[in-house]
Each structure stands twice: as structure tokens, then as C-alpha cells.
Amino acid sequence: MMKKRQMFIKQRSRNSSNTLFMSSWTTTSSATSNVRYLECQKNHAANIGGYAVDGCREFMAAGEEGTVNALRCAACDCHRNFHRKQVDMEVVCEYSQT
């Protein structure tokens, strides 16, 4: 069974120089975050006062990025906002003496 995942990656870099104890240090840091949309949390029985979800386990875009269908799930036909958002952040800092 083949799964299709949609990920968005943001990268930020920052360079700075600091002076510490008469030495020159260069600090480089980068942060990478991966955003995934997991199970659908839309309550399909809200209009009758109940609670029922459709069982969709992961968001799969119904169209190409940049189109209206990119925000619709191909499995459950719900908007992406109904799916639980998971953000994984990785920060890497490097210090070197120059």
C-alpha cells in the first residue's frame, strides 16, 4: 500500500559574530520545521448533537499545490484545517572560533 504525504519545510539561517574573552567566535544556527497534517477531526454528527469522525488517518491533497483542491483531502473530502497539524522542529547551532 502506497502512502502519499504532503510536507512543507521552512528553513531559516542566521549568522552572527560575538567577542568572548578577547576571542572571535562565529555562530551559525539553522532551524528546520516539518509540518504534517494527520487524522481528520471533523465531527460529522455535530448537527444532531453527537460525535462521529470518518476515520481518515492522514491528509492527502486532492490537487496540485497552488490550486483550490490542494486544500481538500482526497480521502475524506474535508478541508485541510480539519486535520490535526503536527510540527516537527529541528534546530542546529554551530560555534567556531575564527
C-alpha positions in Angstrom: 0.0 0.0 0.0 1.4 3.3 -1.0 1.0 6.4 1.2 1.2 9.9 -0.1 2.4 12.6 2.3 2.5 16.3 1.9 5.2 18.2 3.8 6.2 21.8 4.0 9.7 22.7 5.0 10.8 26.1 6.3 14.5 27.0 6.6 16.0 30.0 8.4 19.6 30.8 8.8 21.3 33.4 10.9 25.0 34.3 11.2 26.4 36.5 13.9 29.8 37.3 15.4 30.4 37.6 19.1 33.5 38.5 21.1 34.1 36.5 24.2 37.3 36.7 26.3 39.2 38.5 23.6 38.4 35.7 21.1 36.3 35.9 18.0 33.5 33.4 17.6 31.2 32.8 14.7 27.7 31.4 15.5 25.7 29.7 12.8 22.2 28.4 13.5 19.5 27.0 11.4 16.0 25.8 12.1 14.0 23.4 10.1 10.4 22.6 10.7 8.4 19.9 9.1 4.6 20.3 9.0 2.3 17.2 8.6 -1.4 17.0 8.7 -2.6 13.8 10.3 -6.0 12.3 11.2 -9.2 14.2 10.4 -11.1 15.6 13.4 -14.2 16.8 11.7 -17.3 15.9 13.7 -19.8 14.6 11.1 -22.6 14.2 13.7 -22.5 17.7 15.2 -25.8 18.8 13.7 -27.6 16.0 15.7 -25.7 16.6 18.9 -23.4 13.5 18.6 -19.8 12.9 17.8 -18.6 10.8 14.9 -15.4 11.1 12.8 -14.8 9.5 9.4 -11.5 7.6 10.2 -9.3 9.4 7.7 -5.8 8.9 9.1 -3.7 11.4 7.1 -4.3 14.4 4.8 -3.7 13.7 1.1 -4.0 16.7 -1.2 -6.7 16.2 -3.9 -4.9 18.6 -6.3 -1.6 20.2 -7.2 0.0 22.8 -4.9 -1.4 26.2 -5.7 -4.8 25.1 -6.7 -8.0 25.1 -4.7 -8.1 21.3 -4.5 -4.7 21.3 -2.8 -6.5 22.2 0.5 -9.1 19.4 0.1 -8.3 15.9 1.3 -8.6 13.2 -1.4 -9.6 10.6 1.1 -12.4 12.3 3.1 -13.1 15.5 1.1 -12.6 17.7 4.1 -10.6 20.9 4.3 -7.0 20.7 5.5 -7.9 22.7 8.6 -10.0 19.7 10.0 -6.8 17.5 10.1 -4.6 17.6 13.1 -1.4 19.6 12.5 1.9 18.2 13.7 5.0 20.4 13.6 8.5 18.8 14.0 11.2 21.4 14.6 14.9 20.8 14.4 17.5 23.5 15.5 21.2 23.1 14.8 23.7 25.5 16.3 27.4 25.6 15.3 30.1 27.6 17.1 33.5 28.1 15.6 36.5 30.2 16.6 37.9 32.5 13.9 
